[in-house]
Amino acid sequence: MNEVFETLSDVLEELRSESGGREYSVETEDAKKAGQELKKKSRAYEKFLLSQTEKDRKFLEGYMEAVDHAHYKEEQRAYYQGIVDAIQILEGLGIIPRTAKVKELLEKISR
């Protein structure tokens, strides 16, 4: 099942990466504003980094890489949670049958 999960994960990641060009895509006004604010702060942060010692700059860059990675992983978790929720809704509505394979998929994704 690990191979199936990894394949599914790859497919879902590809879909997610292409979401900007999709017919239906979620982009909230809050997310747009947050992105714009991040761009402003990023420019100020880059200037600030230049004023730091090499040791402090390396520390801050490493910290920001860890923060970015953690945020990415949280986005992935939330994305997968949405998929699990959608499958459970479709199951509850009787649109997809309750099968052992669906249950196994839900259990794998939920871990």
Summary of the structure (lengths in Angstrom):
residues: 111
radius of gyration: 19.5
end to end distance: 12.9
largest distance: 61.3
contacts: 223
relative contact order: 0.09
helix: 82%
strand: 0%
